[in-house]
Amino acid sequence: MPEFEIQHITRYIYDSPARDSANQIILFPIKDEFQDVLKQEVTVSGNPIVDRHVDYYGNEVGSFTYSEPHSVLIINSKILVSTKHRPYPVNDIFPAQQWEDLKPLQYIVPFIDFLRQEYFEGFEELKKLVEELKGNNDIPYQVALRFCEYVYKNFNYIKGVTTVETTLDEIWKLKAGVCQDFAHILTEMLRMVKIPARYVSGYICTDKNGMRGEGATHAWAEAYIPDYGWLGLDPTNNIIANENHVRLAVGRNFMDCSPVKGVYKGSSGHSLEVAVTVDDDGLVNYELADEKTQAAIPVANYTIKNSYQRHMEMIQQQQQQQQ
């Protein structure tokens, strides 16, 4: 079973002191038969108490408030997680029976949420395309793989062209975006043919150079396959998400799974820095300085796969001003 040591640092820097910063974090990996958290340490500036609860979708969520005036807010998560290879679905059930088995799910909670489609201007155009791609004799597993491949081949991976507010219609028109956008399009396509689909946030951990999504939080989709369960599909890389994908949260869309979000009182001017590192060959020592105290936070024994992406990572995490 592979083990991954991951560090995820989020740093907000304010133009003038902020106060009463109330935040929600979903940085606690899912625990199940295919993924186990061996160790985790989460530290937050000001050492506030982090209250934890489990949300409607089964995700562990932390909440905290940093009341004192502050110019920097740092959230530092270190985890050691082990994963296990998940067997792939088998094709030993007649297609008609599999599609029939999916029908009752539209009346069962929580599948109802994962079948709800979002209407947008390009809806009918995408639906027509989806019906053409579906085929008549394919099982849901084959259809899901084909949809994943379509998104990978027909959407350009470009950072910075979308934000957390970007709509499906904008993504469809742009035919471009990042992992979050690819996952949103894929879940919509799957739901159009009545395959329950959910959004997944997490990390991709691999030593293969050039894999999209390394060095940042990642997103993909999961499709519900009869007599199998949830199958992870990564349309950003056109692969099945398996032991190299560490899952943080699942939900209907990004808003259900945002790693960090919150509100604060103070000036609207602030910037965001995010770094995600995974242990690997060629380890380096790195330090992040707290601009308020000038104290260094050690980030030793981690490979820096992608240094701070100021503003760019706004597409993945958000914090809003509150008057």
N, C-alpha and C positions, 0 to 999 in steps of 0.2 A: 504494500500500500504506500503510495507516495505521500510525503509530508512536505508542507509548504510553510515557510516562515514569512509572514507578510506584515509590512508596516504601512499604515495609511495615515498620513498627516494632512490635516486641513488647517489652514491659517487665514484668518480674516484680519486685515489691517485697516483701521479706521482713520479718516482724515482728522477727526477730533474725537475725544473720548466718548465711547458709547457706554450705556448703562442698561440695566434690566434686560440683558440679552437672554431670551428664552428660546431654547433650542430642542429639537428632536433629532436623535441619531439612530440610524438603523445600520449598525456596524458589527452586529453579533451574528456570526455565520450560523446557518441552519444546521441543526443536529438531527441526523437520521441514520439509517443503515448504510448509507453511502458516503457520509461525511461526518467527521467527529472533530470537535474542538478540543485539543489537548491542553491548550493554555491560551489565555487572553488577558491583556492588560490595557485598560482605557484610561488615559489621563486627560484632564481638562484644565485650562488656565483657571486659577483661583480655587481649584479643588472643590467645586460644588458637589453636592450629593446628586448622584445620577439615579433617578428612580426608573425601575424597569417594569415593563408589562408586556404581555403578548397581545398583538392586535388581531383583528378579525381574520386575517389570512394566515395566522400562525407565526408571524415574524416577531422576534424579540426587539422591543423598542425601548430606547433610553430617553429620558427627559431631564433637563437641568436648567437652572437659571443662574446667570452670573450677574449679580446685582451691582457690584462696585464699578465705578468708572474705569474703563480700560481702553487702551489703544490697540491691543492685539488680543485675539482669541485663538488659542491653539487647541485642537482636538487630536490626540495622538493615540491610535489604536495599533497594538501589536498582537498578532495572533500566530499560533502554531496549530495548523489544521491538517488532518489526514483524510485522504479520500480513497474511495474504492471504485474499481471499474464496474460500471453498470452494464449488464448484458443488453444486447440490442433486441428489438422486437423480432418475432418470427412470423413467417408468412404462411401459417398452416390453417388459417380460417378463411372461408370464402368471403370475397369482398362484400357481397350483398348482406351477409350476416353482420359483418363489422359495422357497416353503415347503419344497419338496423339497430345495433346495440348502442349507437351514439344518440339515437332519437330521444330516449327517455331522460337523458341528462339535461335537456333544456327545461325540465321542471324540477330539478334537484339542486338544492343549495349545497356548495357554493358555485356549482357549474354554471348557474344562471349568469353570474357576473362575468364569467370567462367566455360566454357566448354572445354577450351584448355588443352589438356593432355600433360604431360611431359614424354617423352620416356626415359626409363632406361633399364638396362639389364634384370631386372625381369619383364618387362612390360607384355610380353605374358603369363607368369606364373600367374601373378596377374589377368590379363584379363580373363583367363580361369576360375579361382576361382570365380571371380565376376559373370560370366555368370551362374555358377552352383548355386551360392547363390541367384541370382535374382528371380528365379521361373517364371512360366508362367502366373499366374493369380493374381499376387500381384500388388497393386497400388504403385506408387513411395514412398509414406509415409512408407509403410510396408518394402519396399526394403531398404530405408534409415536407418530405425531402425535396420534391420538385419545386414547391413554393420557396423553400429556403434558397435553393440554387438560383431561382429567378431573381430574388432580391439581390443576391450577391453579384450577379452578372449585369444587372440593369440599373443599379444605383451606385453612384460614385462616392467613395469614402473621402470626405473633405471636412476637416475640422473648422469650426468657426462660422459655418454658413447657417447653422440652426441654433436655437436656444430652447430652454425648457418650455417656452410659450409657443413654439412652432407647432402649427396645426398639421393634421394629416394631409389636408389639401395642399399646404405649402410644401410638405415633403414630397408629395406625389408630383407636383409641378416641377420642383427642383431636380427630382431624381438624384438627390444627393443628401448627405448628412453624415452622422456618426452612428455608433452602435445602437444608441437609444432610438434613433429614427428607424434604423433597419428593423429593430425588434418590434416597434409599433406597427410598421407596415406588415410584417409577417403575421403578427397576431390578428390583424384585421383580415388578412387573406384567409387564414385558417378558420376564423369565426364565420366567414361568408359561406363556407361549405359545412357548417355545423360541427366543426372540430373544436372543442373547448381549447382555448389558448390563454396563457398567462405570461406576463412580463417578468423577467428575472434580472436582478442586479447582483453583481459580485465581482470576481477577479478572474482573469485568465492567466494561468501559471504554466509557462512553457519555456524551454530553452531554444525553441526554434526562432531564429531571427526573422524579423519582418512580419510576425503575427500581429494583425490589427488588434488593438485594445490593450497591449502590454503597457505597463507603466502608468495605468490609470484605472479607475473603476470601469467595469465592463458591463454590458447588458446583452441579453439574448432572449429567446422565447422558449416556452415549453408547450408542447401539444399533447393532448390526452388521447392515448391510443388504447382501444378496447383490449381487454385481457393482458394489458401491459402496465399502463399507468402513464405518468408524465415523462415525455421524451424531450430532452433539451436540444434545441436547434440554434446554432450560432450563425445567422445569416451574414454577419460581418466577415466571417472567415469561411463560410460554407462547409461547416463541419458539425457533427453531432457533439453537443456539449457533454463531456464525460469527466474522467478523473482529473483533467487539467483545468476544469472550471470550478471555482469555489463559489458557492451560492451564499449570498447575504440575505436576500428577501425575494418574495414573490408577490404579485398583485395584478391589478387590471392594467396598469400602465406605470410610467415613471413616477407619477405623483404618489403612488402607494409605496414606492420603494426608495425614494430619495435618501441617499446615505446621510446627508446633513441638511437640515432646513430650520429656519427660525425667524424671529423678529427681534428688533432692538430699538431703543430710544437713543436718538442722537442724529448727527449729520448723515445725510444720505450717501456721502462720499465714502466708499470703501473698496478695497480690492481683495481678491481671493487667490491663494496659492494652495495647490494640491500636489502631493507626491505619493505615489504608491510604489513600493519596492518589494521584490521577492528574492529570497536567497537563491544563489546560483554560483557558478564558477566565476572567478575574477572578482572576489569580494573587495569592497572598498570601505574606507571610513568616511563618514560625512557628518557634518554638524549643521543644524539649523539654529540661527540666533534669534532669540526673542527680542524684538526691537525695543520693547519697553524696558526690560531688565538687563538686556545684553547677556543674559545667561544662555549657555549653549545647551541644546537638547541633543544628546548623542544619538546618532542613527548608525551605529557601527554594525559591521557584518551584514550589510545589505547591498545588493547591487542596484545602482541607480540606473534604471532602465529609461526613465523619462524625467528630467528635472522639472522644476516648477513651471506650470503652464498658467501664468497670470491671465485672468479674464477668460481664457479659452475654456477652462474647466467650469465656467458658469453654466455650460450646457448640462452639467451633471449634478451640480450642487448649488444651493441657493440660500441666501439670507436676505431678508427684507427689512427696510427701515420702518419703524412705527412712530408716528408723531406723538 
